[in-house]
Amino acid sequence: MLAELRSRPGYDSLLGTLMRWLLIGISLTFLAALLIAPLITVFATALAKGIHAYLAVFDDPDTLSAIKLTLITAAVVVPANTVFGLSAAWCIAKFEFKGKSFFTTLIDLPMAVSPVIAGLVYVLLFGLQGWFGPWLQDHNISIIFALPGIILATMFVTLPYVARELIPLMQQLGNDEEEAAITLGAGGWLTFFRVTLPKVRWGLIYGIILCNARAMGEFGAVSVVSGHIRGLTNTMPLHVEILYREYNTVGAFAVASLLTLLAVVTLVIKTLVERRGYKRR
């Protein structure tokens, strides 16, 4: 019976259609359970007491301070890691030097190290009992439990994003156009801005978007170095945790909804960049 069914015309096409719809159904089920349902829960809980209670959360000075600190941190970290990512990718893709493999491995290190451990390392270095703690205290410089520590910890965990997007892209594109530009008399900076940068701009934008998303949502490393000083060193993820522990469910989910909206905007921009880059290629 089964052999007879297999011999019928269109059996393979029918089987392929069934498998395709089965895989689509499994994917949609996972998305609904792990992504869509939590998103709906966030906004439903945030608006549980009405729009006025939701908006009142953002009149709180501590909430506004957390939002401001998150934006300041991202505004410092993203450009710094963009410059580093461009420089590192340029060196690795365009030049041969001793220690190149080790340098590439170091760039990937933040992805392998737990963010909590990264935060503890900065406490060990710059805390009051750390290696540089006494000197910093004598000179009235605060790093741990202050904005510089938050920026350093966030910069560490987001370090690879731009570089890892650009390194394989630059290696794939090769050096032919740069060598032609230099042969025609262009200098190093002119070659970079007129030849290299336009070729990798979509990968660069993609890396910046990912770096920004991680910078705004980082919790582990920032939690260790911030000290959880309300209104001073709490970013939005930390402020969500504090509100939730105080049983202020609406407040916690209201701030979480803002982070979710930022993530959704980031994903939309990421999708547009991917489509634009694909069309350009």
TORDODO-85851 format. One record per residue (C-alpha): residue number from 1; x, y, z; residue in three letters. Coordinates in pm, 1 decimal, always signed. Example, Ala and Ser with C-alpha at 12.3 -4.5 7.8 and 13.67 -1.06 7.14 Angstrom:
+-----+----------+----------+----------+-----+
:   k :       px :       py :       pz :   r :
+-----+----------+----------+----------+-----+
:   1 :  +1230.0 :   -450.0 :   +780.0 : ALA :
:   2 :  +1367.0 :   -106.0 :   +714.0 : SER :
+-----+----------+----------+----------+-----+
***
This chain:
+-----+----------+----------+----------+-----+
:   k :       px :       py :       pz :   r :
+-----+----------+----------+----------+-----+
:   1 :     +0.0 :     +0.0 :     +0.0 : MET :
:   2 :   +276.3 :   +239.5 :    +95.5 : LEU :
:   3 :   +478.1 :   +145.6 :   -212.1 : ALA :
:   4 :   +174.0 :   +204.8 :   -428.9 : GLU :
:   5 :   +118.9 :   +545.5 :   -268.7 : LEU :
:   6 :   +480.9 :   +642.6 :   -327.0 : ARG :
:   7 :   +455.3 :   +551.2 :   -692.6 : SER :
:   8 :   +170.7 :   +793.8 :   -753.2 : ARG :
:   9 :   +254.5 :  +1120.0 :   -935.4 : PRO :
:  10 :   +288.7 :  +1418.5 :   -707.9 : GLY :
:  11 :   +375.4 :  +1215.2 :   -397.2 : TYR :
:  12 :   +711.0 :  +1386.2 :   -348.6 : ASP :
:  13 :   +551.8 :  +1727.5 :   -398.5 : SER :
:  14 :   +279.9 :  +1649.5 :   -143.5 : LEU :
:  15 :   +533.9 :  +1520.8 :   +106.4 : LEU :
:  16 :   +746.0 :  +1831.4 :    +60.8 : GLY :
:  17 :   +444.5 :  +2056.2 :   +115.0 : THR :
:  18 :   +348.5 :  +1870.6 :   +433.1 : LEU :
:  19 :   +704.0 :  +1891.7 :   +568.0 : MET :
:  20 :   +721.5 :  +2261.6 :   +489.4 : ARG :
:  21 :   +396.9 :  +2337.8 :   +671.4 : TRP :
:  22 :   +502.4 :  +2117.1 :   +961.4 : LEU :
:  23 :   +829.3 :  +2306.8 :  +1002.8 : LEU :
:  24 :   +648.7 :  +2641.3 :   +971.6 : ILE :
:  25 :   +398.6 :  +2530.8 :  +1236.3 : GLY :
:  26 :   +674.7 :  +2424.3 :  +1475.9 : ILE :
:  27 :   +858.1 :  +2754.4 :  +1422.9 : SER :
:  28 :   +543.6 :  +2962.3 :  +1478.8 : LEU :
:  29 :   +461.6 :  +2764.6 :  +1792.8 : THR :
:  30 :   +803.9 :  +2833.3 :  +1939.3 : PHE :
:  31 :   +779.6 :  +3200.5 :  +1845.2 : LEU :
:  32 :   +436.0 :  +3229.8 :  +2003.7 : ALA :
:  33 :   +548.2 :  +3060.2 :  +2325.9 : ALA :
:  34 :   +889.5 :  +3221.4 :  +2366.3 : LEU :
:  35 :   +849.2 :  +3563.5 :  +2205.4 : LEU :
:  36 :   +496.5 :  +3679.5 :  +2127.7 : ILE :
:  37 :   +334.7 :  +3565.2 :  +2455.7 : ALA :
:  38 :   +599.4 :  +3733.4 :  +2676.6 : PRO :
:  39 :   +571.0 :  +4056.1 :  +2474.1 : LEU :
:  40 :   +194.8 :  +4060.3 :  +2514.7 : ILE :
:  41 :   +236.6 :  +3992.2 :  +2886.9 : THR :
:  42 :   +476.5 :  +4284.5 :  +2927.0 : VAL :
:  43 :   +241.0 :  +4538.2 :  +2771.0 : PHE :
:  44 :    -73.6 :  +4390.1 :  +2925.7 : ALA :
:  45 :    +76.1 :  +4407.0 :  +3275.2 : THR :
:  46 :   +214.6 :  +4755.7 :  +3218.6 : ALA :
:  47 :   -131.0 :  +4880.7 :  +3117.3 : LEU :
:  48 :   -321.3 :  +4676.7 :  +3374.3 : ALA :
:  49 :   -416.0 :  +4987.4 :  +3578.5 : LYS :
:  50 :   -480.7 :  +5210.6 :  +3282.6 : GLY :
:  51 :   -286.5 :  +5451.4 :  +3066.1 : ILE :
:  52 :   -264.9 :  +5716.1 :  +3340.2 : HIS :
:  53 :    -90.1 :  +5477.9 :  +3580.8 : ALA :
:  54 :   +138.5 :  +5372.8 :  +3296.2 : TYR :
:  55 :   +240.3 :  +5729.1 :  +3210.4 : LEU :
:  56 :   +276.6 :  +5820.1 :  +3579.3 : ALA :
:  57 :   +566.8 :  +5577.3 :  +3603.6 : VAL :
:  58 :   +768.8 :  +5797.1 :  +3369.9 : PHE :
:  59 :   +710.4 :  +6104.4 :  +3588.1 : ASP :
:  60 :   +913.6 :  +5942.2 :  +3864.0 : ASP :
:  61 :  +1260.0 :  +6107.5 :  +3895.9 : PRO :
:  62 :  +1430.3 :  +5770.9 :  +3952.9 : ASP :
:  63 :  +1278.3 :  +5630.0 :  +3634.5 : THR :
:  64 :  +1382.9 :  +5935.5 :  +3435.5 : LEU :
:  65 :  +1732.7 :  +5907.7 :  +3583.1 : SER :
:  66 :  +1753.2 :  +5541.2 :  +3477.5 : ALA :
:  67 :  +1643.2 :  +5626.4 :  +3123.5 : ILE :
:  68 :  +1892.4 :  +5912.4 :  +3103.5 : LYS :
:  69 :  +2178.6 :  +5697.7 :  +3233.4 : LEU :
:  70 :  +2099.4 :  +5421.6 :  +2984.0 : THR :
:  71 :  +2100.0 :  +5666.7 :  +2692.3 : LEU :
:  72 :  +2423.2 :  +5833.9 :  +2810.6 : ILE :
:  73 :  +2594.3 :  +5497.3 :  +2841.7 : THR :
:  74 :  +2485.7 :  +5392.3 :  +2492.6 : ALA :
:  75 :  +2587.4 :  +5731.6 :  +2350.9 : ALA :
:  76 :  +2942.6 :  +5682.8 :  +2481.7 : VAL :
:  77 :  +2984.7 :  +5308.8 :  +2430.8 : VAL :
:  78 :  +2852.4 :  +5273.6 :  +2076.3 : VAL :
:  79 :  +3079.5 :  +5536.8 :  +1911.1 : PRO :
:  80 :  +3382.3 :  +5409.7 :  +2106.3 : ALA :
:  81 :  +3323.0 :  +5048.9 :  +1999.9 : ASN :
:  82 :  +3252.7 :  +5164.0 :  +1644.6 : THR :
:  83 :  +3595.0 :  +5327.7 :  +1622.9 : VAL :
:  84 :  +3757.3 :  +5022.2 :  +1778.5 : PHE :
:  85 :  +3566.1 :  +4782.8 :  +1553.5 : GLY :
:  86 :  +3664.8 :  +4968.5 :  +1238.1 : LEU :
:  87 :  +4030.2 :  +4989.3 :  +1343.6 : SER :
:  88 :  +4050.8 :  +4625.3 :  +1450.9 : ALA :
:  89 :  +3875.0 :  +4497.3 :  +1138.9 : ALA :
:  90 :  +4099.5 :  +4710.3 :   +916.0 : TRP :
:  91 :  +4415.8 :  +4574.3 :  +1083.4 : CYS :
:  92 :  +4306.3 :  +4210.0 :  +1080.3 : ILE :
:  93 :  +4162.2 :  +4206.0 :   +728.3 : ALA :
:  94 :  +4421.4 :  +4418.2 :   +549.5 : LYS :
:  95 :  +4753.6 :  +4340.7 :   +719.9 : PHE :
:  96 :  +4961.3 :  +4044.2 :   +830.1 : GLU :
:  97 :  +5143.0 :  +4073.5 :  +1162.5 : PHE :
:  98 :  +5264.1 :  +3858.4 :  +1449.0 : LYS :
:  99 :  +4995.0 :  +3782.4 :  +1704.0 : GLY :
: 100 :  +4710.9 :  +3833.9 :  +1458.5 : LYS :
: 101 :  +4530.9 :  +3515.1 :  +1566.6 : SER :
: 102 :  +4574.6 :  +3606.9 :  +1933.0 : PHE :
: 103 :  +4436.2 :  +3955.5 :  +1866.8 : PHE :
: 104 :  +4132.4 :  +3806.2 :  +1692.6 : THR :
: 105 :  +4076.5 :  +3572.2 :  +1987.3 : THR :
: 106 :  +4090.9 :  +3863.2 :  +2231.5 : LEU :
: 107 :  +3815.8 :  +4040.7 :  +2038.8 : ILE :
: 108 :  +3592.8 :  +3735.8 :  +2086.4 : ASP :
: 109 :  +3676.3 :  +3707.0 :  +2457.7 : LEU :
: 110 :  +3378.9 :  +3914.8 :  +2587.0 : PRO :
: 111 :  +3139.7 :  +3671.5 :  +2418.2 : MET :
: 112 :  +3292.4 :  +3379.8 :  +2608.9 : ALA :
: 113 :  +3324.7 :  +3548.0 :  +2950.3 : VAL :
: 114 :  +3021.1 :  +3586.8 :  +3173.9 : SER :
: 115 :  +2919.9 :  +3954.3 :  +3212.0 : PRO :
: 116 :  +2914.4 :  +3907.2 :  +3590.1 : VAL :
: 117 :  +3279.0 :  +3798.9 :  +3583.8 : ILE :
: 118 :  +3362.2 :  +4102.8 :  +3370.1 : ALA :
: 119 :  +3200.2 :  +4326.2 :  +3630.5 : GLY :
: 120 :  +3392.6 :  +4156.6 :  +3910.9 : LEU :
: 121 :  +3719.3 :  +4212.8 :  +3723.4 : VAL :
: 122 :  +3652.9 :  +4586.8 :  +3714.1 : TYR :
: 123 :  +3571.0 :  +4582.9 :  +4085.1 : VAL :
: 124 :  +3901.3 :  +4403.9 :  +4146.5 : LEU :
: 125 :  +4086.1 :  +4667.4 :  +3945.0 : LEU :
: 126 :  +3911.5 :  +4990.5 :  +4045.6 : PHE :
: 127 :  +3725.0 :  +4912.9 :  +4370.2 : GLY :
: 128 :  +3830.7 :  +5054.5 :  +4706.1 : LEU :
: 129 :  +4018.7 :  +4732.8 :  +4783.0 : GLN :
: 130 :  +4131.7 :  +4685.3 :  +4423.2 : GLY :
: 131 :  +4467.6 :  +4733.4 :  +4258.2 : TRP :
: 132 :  +4411.4 :  +5098.2 :  +4170.4 : PHE :
: 133 :  +4152.6 :  +5171.4 :  +4439.6 : GLY :
: 134 :  +4375.6 :  +5356.3 :  +4689.1 : PRO :
: 135 :  +4525.5 :  +5577.4 :  +4417.5 : TRP :
: 136 :  +4182.5 :  +5661.4 :  +4276.7 : LEU :
: 137 :  +4052.8 :  +5741.0 :  +4624.0 : GLN :
: 138 :  +4350.2 :  +5969.6 :  +4695.8 : ASP :
: 139 :  +4276.5 :  +6161.4 :  +4374.8 : HIS :
: 140 :  +3900.5 :  +6170.4 :  +4436.4 : ASN :
: 141 :  +3823.5 :  +5966.6 :  +4122.9 : ILE :
: 142 :  +3520.0 :  +5736.7 :  +4126.9 : SER :
: 143 :  +3491.7 :  +5452.8 :  +3878.3 : ILE :
: 144 :  +3310.1 :  +5174.0 :  +4058.6 : ILE :
: 145 :  +2956.8 :  +5267.3 :  +4168.7 : PHE :
: 146 :  +2970.5 :  +5558.6 :  +3925.0 : ALA :
: 147 :  +2914.4 :  +5634.8 :  +3556.9 : LEU :
: 148 :  +3271.4 :  +5549.7 :  +3441.2 : PRO :
: 149 :  +3241.7 :  +5195.5 :  +3577.2 : GLY :
: 150 :  +2906.9 :  +5144.4 :  +3405.8 : ILE :
: 151 :  +3051.2 :  +5267.1 :  +3077.5 : ILE :
: 152 :  +3361.2 :  +5045.5 :  +3107.1 : LEU :
: 153 :  +3158.1 :  +4734.1 :  +3190.3 : ALA :
: 154 :  +2913.6 :  +4798.4 :  +2905.9 : THR :
: 155 :  +3196.9 :  +4871.5 :  +2665.5 : MET :
: 156 :  +3359.6 :  +4539.9 :  +2751.5 : PHE :
: 157 :  +3052.6 :  +4323.8 :  +2686.3 : VAL :
: 158 :  +2968.7 :  +4506.5 :  +2360.9 : THR :
: 159 :  +3326.4 :  +4519.3 :  +2230.7 : LEU :
: 160 :  +3303.1 :  +4243.5 :  +1965.1 : PRO :
: 161 :  +2981.6 :  +4339.1 :  +1787.1 : TYR :
: 162 :  +3107.5 :  +4591.4 :  +1532.6 : VAL :
: 163 :  +3442.3 :  +4419.7 :  +1478.7 : ALA :
: 164 :  +3292.0 :  +4075.4 :  +1425.5 : ARG :
: 165 :  +3053.8 :  +4211.7 :  +1162.2 : GLU :
: 166 :  +3329.6 :  +4388.1 :   +970.7 : LEU :
: 167 :  +3620.8 :  +4141.5 :   +985.9 : ILE :
: 168 :  +3471.9 :  +3866.5 :   +762.6 : PRO :
: 169 :  +3318.1 :  +4128.0 :   +533.4 : LEU :
: 170 :  +3650.1 :  +4306.0 :   +476.6 : MET :
: 171 :  +3829.3 :  +3973.8 :   +428.2 : GLN :
: 172 :  +3573.5 :  +3867.1 :   +169.4 : GLN :
: 173 :  +3595.4 :  +4193.0 :    -26.1 : LEU :
: 174 :  +3973.7 :  +4171.8 :    -52.6 : GLY :
: 175 :  +4227.2 :  +4448.3 :   -123.4 : ASN :
: 176 :  +4205.9 :  +4494.9 :   -499.4 : ASP :
: 177 :  +4015.5 :  +4825.0 :   -497.8 : GLU :
: 178 :  +4230.2 :  +4972.0 :   -219.2 : GLU :
: 179 :  +4549.3 :  +4876.1 :   -403.9 : GLU :
: 180 :  +4413.9 :  +5032.8 :   -723.6 : ALA :
: 181 :  +4331.1 :  +5355.8 :   -538.6 : ALA :
: 182 :  +4677.9 :  +5372.7 :   -383.5 : ILE :
: 183 :  +4835.2 :  +5305.6 :   -725.3 : THR :
: 184 :  +4641.8 :  +5604.4 :   -861.2 : LEU :
: 185 :  +4786.2 :  +5825.6 :   -589.8 : GLY :
: 186 :  +4526.9 :  +5816.1 :   -311.2 : ALA :
: 187 :  +4655.1 :  +5832.4 :    +43.9 : GLY :
: 188 :  +4564.8 :  +5596.4 :   +325.9 : GLY :
: 189 :  +4285.9 :  +5809.5 :   +476.4 : TRP :
: 190 :  +4138.0 :  +5895.9 :   +137.7 : LEU :
: 191 :  +4140.2 :  +5529.1 :    +39.2 : THR :
: 192 :  +3967.9 :  +5434.5 :   +363.1 : PHE :
: 193 :  +3690.1 :  +5694.9 :   +342.1 : PHE :
: 194 :  +3632.7 :  +5679.0 :    -34.0 : ARG :
: 195 :  +3687.0 :  +5308.9 :   -106.9 : VAL :
: 196 :  +3679.8 :  +5085.1 :   +201.5 : THR :
: 197 :  +3412.4 :  +5252.6 :   +412.2 : LEU :
: 198 :  +3146.3 :  +5270.0 :   +136.2 : PRO :
: 199 :  +3193.6 :  +4898.7 :    +67.7 : LYS :
: 200 :  +3137.7 :  +4795.6 :   +430.6 : VAL :
: 201 :  +2886.8 :  +5060.5 :   +540.9 : ARG :
: 202 :  +2590.9 :  +4819.2 :   +564.0 : TRP :
: 203 :  +2786.9 :  +4576.1 :   +777.1 : GLY :
: 204 :  +2903.3 :  +4868.7 :   +988.8 : LEU :
: 205 :  +2547.7 :  +4992.4 :  +1044.0 : ILE :
: 206 :  +2436.8 :  +4640.0 :  +1129.4 : TYR :
: 207 :  +2713.7 :  +4605.3 :  +1389.0 : GLY :
: 208 :  +2629.6 :  +4945.6 :  +1540.3 : ILE :
: 209 :  +2263.7 :  +4844.5 :  +1575.1 : ILE :
: 210 :  +2354.0 :  +4522.1 :  +1756.1 : LEU :
: 211 :  +2603.8 :  +4704.5 :  +1977.9 : CYS :
: 212 :  +2345.1 :  +4966.7 :  +2071.6 : ASN :
: 213 :  +2081.0 :  +4704.5 :  +2153.2 : ALA :
: 214 :  +2317.7 :  +4515.8 :  +2382.0 : ARG :
: 215 :  +2442.3 :  +4836.4 :  +2546.6 : ALA :
: 216 :  +2091.2 :  +4944.9 :  +2644.5 : MET :
: 217 :  +1988.6 :  +4601.5 :  +2767.6 : GLY :
: 218 :  +2302.6 :  +4494.3 :  +2954.7 : GLU :
: 219 :  +2231.7 :  +4377.3 :  +3309.6 : PHE :
: 220 :  +2496.4 :  +4142.7 :  +3454.1 : GLY :
: 221 :  +2816.3 :  +4345.8 :  +3431.1 : ALA :
: 222 :  +2641.1 :  +4675.5 :  +3506.1 : VAL :
: 223 :  +2470.6 :  +4522.2 :  +3808.7 : SER :
: 224 :  +2807.8 :  +4437.2 :  +3962.8 : VAL :
: 225 :  +2977.7 :  +4774.8 :  +3909.9 : VAL :
: 226 :  +2681.1 :  +5007.5 :  +3961.3 : SER :
: 227 :  +2610.7 :  +4954.1 :  +4329.6 : GLY :
: 228 :  +2236.0 :  +4984.9 :  +4260.8 : HIS :
: 229 :  +2224.9 :  +5344.3 :  +4382.8 : ILE :
: 230 :  +1871.9 :  +5450.5 :  +4307.6 : ARG :
: 231 :  +1848.2 :  +5763.7 :  +4097.8 : GLY :
: 232 :  +2224.2 :  +5768.3 :  +4036.4 : LEU :
: 233 :  +2367.2 :  +5442.2 :  +3899.8 : THR :
: 234 :  +2062.2 :  +5241.7 :  +3798.1 : ASN :
: 235 :  +2012.3 :  +5184.0 :  +3427.7 : THR :
: 236 :  +1673.0 :  +5077.0 :  +3294.6 : MET :
: 237 :  +1731.1 :  +4699.7 :  +3335.8 : PRO :
: 238 :  +1844.2 :  +4752.9 :  +3696.1 : LEU :
: 239 :  +1552.0 :  +4985.2 :  +3765.2 : HIS :
: 240 :  +1310.9 :  +4718.4 :  +3637.5 : VAL :
: 241 :  +1457.6 :  +4472.0 :  +3887.1 : GLU :
: 242 :  +1424.5 :  +4715.2 :  +4177.7 : ILE :
: 243 :  +1063.7 :  +4802.3 :  +4096.8 : LEU :
: 244 :   +973.9 :  +4436.5 :  +4063.0 : TYR :
: 245 :  +1132.1 :  +4351.5 :  +4398.9 : ARG :
: 246 :   +926.8 :  +4629.0 :  +4555.6 : GLU :
: 247 :   +612.3 :  +4464.9 :  +4412.3 : TYR :
: 248 :   +555.0 :  +4765.7 :  +4187.1 : ASN :
: 249 :   +450.8 :  +4540.1 :  +3902.4 : THR :
: 250 :   +300.4 :  +4811.9 :  +3684.6 : VAL :
: 251 :   +610.4 :  +5029.1 :  +3721.8 : GLY :
: 252 :   +848.2 :  +4742.7 :  +3648.9 : ALA :
: 253 :   +660.9 :  +4632.8 :  +3337.9 : PHE :
: 254 :   +613.6 :  +4992.7 :  +3222.3 : ALA :
: 255 :   +990.9 :  +5045.3 :  +3215.8 : VAL :
: 256 :  +1030.5 :  +4698.7 :  +3064.8 : ALA :
: 257 :   +783.9 :  +4795.6 :  +2792.8 : SER :
: 258 :  +1002.4 :  +5094.5 :  +2704.2 : LEU :
: 259 :  +1302.4 :  +4863.3 :  +2672.3 : LEU :
: 260 :  +1088.1 :  +4633.1 :  +2460.7 : THR :
: 261 :   +987.0 :  +4917.5 :  +2231.8 : LEU :
: 262 :  +1351.5 :  +5015.3 :  +2190.7 : LEU :
: 263 :  +1431.8 :  +4653.3 :  +2105.3 : ALA :
: 264 :  +1148.7 :  +4638.9 :  +1850.6 : VAL :
: 265 :  +1267.7 :  +4962.6 :  +1688.5 : VAL :
: 266 :  +1618.9 :  +4816.6 :  +1677.5 : THR :
: 267 :  +1491.3 :  +4500.7 :  +1507.7 : LEU :
: 268 :  +1294.5 :  +4703.6 :  +1252.8 : VAL :
: 269 :  +1601.1 :  +4912.7 :  +1168.1 : ILE :
: 270 :  +1811.3 :  +4594.2 :  +1153.0 : LYS :
: 271 :  +1564.4 :  +4436.8 :   +907.6 : THR :
: 272 :  +1559.0 :  +4747.2 :   +688.2 : LEU :
: 273 :  +1938.5 :  +4760.6 :   +685.0 : VAL :
: 274 :  +1959.0 :  +4392.5 :   +591.1 : GLU :
: 275 :  +1712.3 :  +4437.1 :   +304.4 : ARG :
: 276 :  +1882.1 :  +4751.9 :   +179.8 : ARG :
: 277 :  +2222.7 :  +4588.6 :   +198.8 : GLY :
: 278 :  +2094.9 :  +4278.3 :    +17.3 : TYR :
: 279 :  +1945.7 :  +4491.1 :   -260.7 : LYS :
: 280 :  +2267.5 :  +4688.6 :   -294.7 : ARG :
: 281 :  +2466.2 :  +4366.4 :   -329.4 : ARG :
+-----+----------+----------+----------+-----+
***
